[in-house]
Amino acid sequence: MEAKKGYKAVAKYLMVSPTKVRPIANLVRKKPYTEAVAILEAMPQKGAGLIKKVVQSAAANALSQNKQLDEEMLYVKAICIDEGPRLKRVWPRSHGRRDILLKRESHISVVLDELASMGE
């Protein structure tokens, strides 16, 4: 993810496939912070809870860095779901063969910014 201005939070090595998390991330991209959290709380998927934690962490970073900020002044500027390393597991099969099961991991990066600078 390229360097962007704003308040950032990252969660790495999450045990969920990036292809399952990306559609959820698309729903909250460019939304106000309070609306994004409300959307994520209403969703039943595992990835929604993981994204919500990262968005809330970015908001906490923003509020700790800038005391004049309010939660209503923030929006999700960028959210990036990258692929982490794959864990390779073996499934035994008949006749002494095997299959390889790839357990995929994700890295979630969130950048929040102030609504006043949204037009940039």
Secondary structure, 3 states (H helix, E strand, C coil): CCCCCCEEEEEEEECCCHHHHHHHHHHHCCCEHHHHHHHHHHCCCHHHHHHHHHHHHHHHHHHHHCCCCCHHHEEEEEEEEEECCCEEEEEECHHHCEEEEEECCEEEEEEEEEHHHCCC
